Amino acid sequence: MTCSIFSNYNIGNLNLDNRIVMAPMTRGFADNETGEVNYLIADYYGKRARYGAGLIITEGIAINELAKGTFGIPGIYTHSQTLSWQKVTREVHQYKTKIFAQLWHVGRLSHQKVLGGHAPVSPSSLAANGFVHRLRHPYQTPKSLSKQEIYSIIDDYKIAARNAMEAGFDGIEIHAAHGYLIDQFINEKTNLRKDEFGGSLKNRLRFLDLIIKQVKKVVPKNRISIRISEKKDDDKDYTWEQPEEIVLAIIEVLTKHKIKIVHPSVENYDYALKNDKRSLHELFRQYWDHTIIAVGNIDPDKGSSIINKKQADLVAFGQLFISNPDLVIRLKAKQEIFPYNTKNQLTCLN
Ligand SMILES: Cc1cc2nc3c(=O)[nH]c(=O)nc-3n(C[C@H](O)[C@H](O)[C@H](O)COP(=O)(O)O)c2cc1C
């Protein structure tokens, strides 16, 4: 049977109307003081649902007060933040679209000016290169986390995940990509720890492993997606020396926990990994029979071909979903798709 991006799909006993996913995208429109989301944000997600998105993955949502990397980032660690997300899930569910909350901690990619005077945290006390989004200050040297603090953050993931369920989300995505906190543990360059959270790859994956273990207690395991990437937002030249070894070790953790969804994040779906002839998706598909969400500069034709060839099960669009709230309608009708315009898109939410 041939499949298209418009064929339905079952994910964690949720029936998706089609294979089209709205990729997680930080927009910076939450209340900076409270971390709550408002009706404008509910309307923004609601519109993409009304026009038929199969699944929406929200922007990164902070799991605690030190998890934010810039201004206007929503949270899901207080009661009022949790309630505010109900506006979004209610709006989206009116149209039968499903929605996952992306749980996020930026670790060292932040600044005390964003964190109410607190230093950013990371596995080791090493500053990132580059500048804090919107603030344009260089990244600060982070505080190295004590073991007690690590366990407390793991607990915060569980609380955030439970709050996400209370807010009416259908599932969650753990953001373990792009050089943020979980990735700072996985990356040998940013994790110089000598304890059980550093050193071997197995140890560096322990933080992710323990987060999944806790989160699984409050979210059905087949509704947990894990986002992984070689690319780091603060280190454009970063390369996995042994991509296959990393991917296999990640799959081992996911298999142990019976996690069924991966979302390998790349700039361009077709690009091979820097040290491997294959792309990250190919590598996952070779060893992974469960759901893969494809992403990265995918156009409509490419999306259909990915699904047809079973290279992935779902196709996520990022920037095109910002410039075309009615992307699914346009894809179905083969209408013009408007290109993403960075300047306009960062100043208004529509
Ligand atoms: C404005 C913007 C914000 C983004 N924020 C996030 C985010 O919060 N979490 C995340 O995992 N990826 C984020 N991304 C990456 C996207 O999810 C996606 O992987 C990327 O845009 C590539 O897909 P595309 O070529 O279809 O846009 C963001 C991308 C953009 C353009």
The ligand as a MOL file (V3000), in Angstrom:
LIG
                    3D

  0  0  0     0  0            999 V3000
M  V30 BEGIN CTAB
M  V30 COUNTS 31 33 0 0 0
M  V30 BEGIN ATOM
M  V30 1 C 12.2780 30.3870 14.7370 0
M  V30 2 C 12.7210 28.9700 15.0310 0
M  V30 3 C 12.7020 28.5100 16.3440 0
M  V30 4 C 13.0940 27.1940 16.6400 0
M  V30 5 N 12.9760 26.7300 17.9360 0
M  V30 6 C 13.1720 25.4260 18.2150 0
M  V30 7 C 12.8430 24.8920 19.5000 0
M  V30 8 O 12.3320 25.5770 20.3990 0
M  V30 9 N 13.1040 23.5800 19.7120 0
M  V30 10 C 13.6580 22.7740 18.7600 0
M  V30 11 O 13.8890 21.5900 19.0180 0
M  V30 12 N 13.9320 23.2430 17.5220 0
M  V30 13 C 13.6790 24.5490 17.2140 0
M  V30 14 N 13.8890 24.9980 15.9390 0
M  V30 15 C 14.3080 24.0550 14.8550 0
M  V30 16 C 13.0590 23.5310 14.0930 0
M  V30 17 O 12.2830 22.6850 14.9160 0
M  V30 18 C 13.4280 22.7590 12.8190 0
M  V30 19 O 14.1820 21.6270 13.1620 0
M  V30 20 C 14.2390 23.5900 11.8330 0
M  V30 21 O 13.6150 24.8460 11.6110 0
M  V30 22 C 14.4050 22.8510 10.4810 0
M  V30 23 O 13.1580 22.6470 9.8630 0
M  V30 24 P 12.6720 23.6000 8.6340 0
M  V30 25 O 13.7900 23.6090 7.6200 0
M  V30 26 O 11.4200 22.9570 8.1160 0
M  V30 27 O 12.4250 24.9710 9.1930 0
M  V30 28 C 13.5400 26.3280 15.6140 0
M  V30 29 C 13.5980 26.8170 14.3030 0
M  V30 30 C 13.1790 28.1000 14.0030 0
M  V30 31 C 13.2000 28.5680 12.5650 0
M  V30 END ATOM
M  V30 BEGIN BOND
M  V30 1 1 1 2
M  V30 2 1 2 3
M  V30 3 2 2 30
M  V30 4 2 3 4
M  V30 5 1 4 5
M  V30 6 1 4 28
M  V30 7 2 5 6
M  V30 8 1 6 7
M  V30 9 1 6 13
M  V30 10 2 7 8
M  V30 11 1 7 9
M  V30 12 1 9 10
M  V30 13 2 10 11
M  V30 14 1 10 12
M  V30 15 2 12 13
M  V30 16 1 13 14
M  V30 17 1 14 15
M  V30 18 1 14 28
M  V30 19 1 15 16
M  V30 20 1 16 17
M  V30 21 1 16 18
M  V30 22 1 18 19
M  V30 23 1 18 20
M  V30 24 1 20 21
M  V30 25 1 20 22
M  V30 26 1 22 23
M  V30 27 1 23 24
M  V30 28 2 24 25
M  V30 29 1 24 26
M  V30 30 1 24 27
M  V30 31 2 28 29
M  V30 32 1 29 30
M  V30 33 1 30 31
M  V30 END BOND
M  V30 END CTAB
M  END
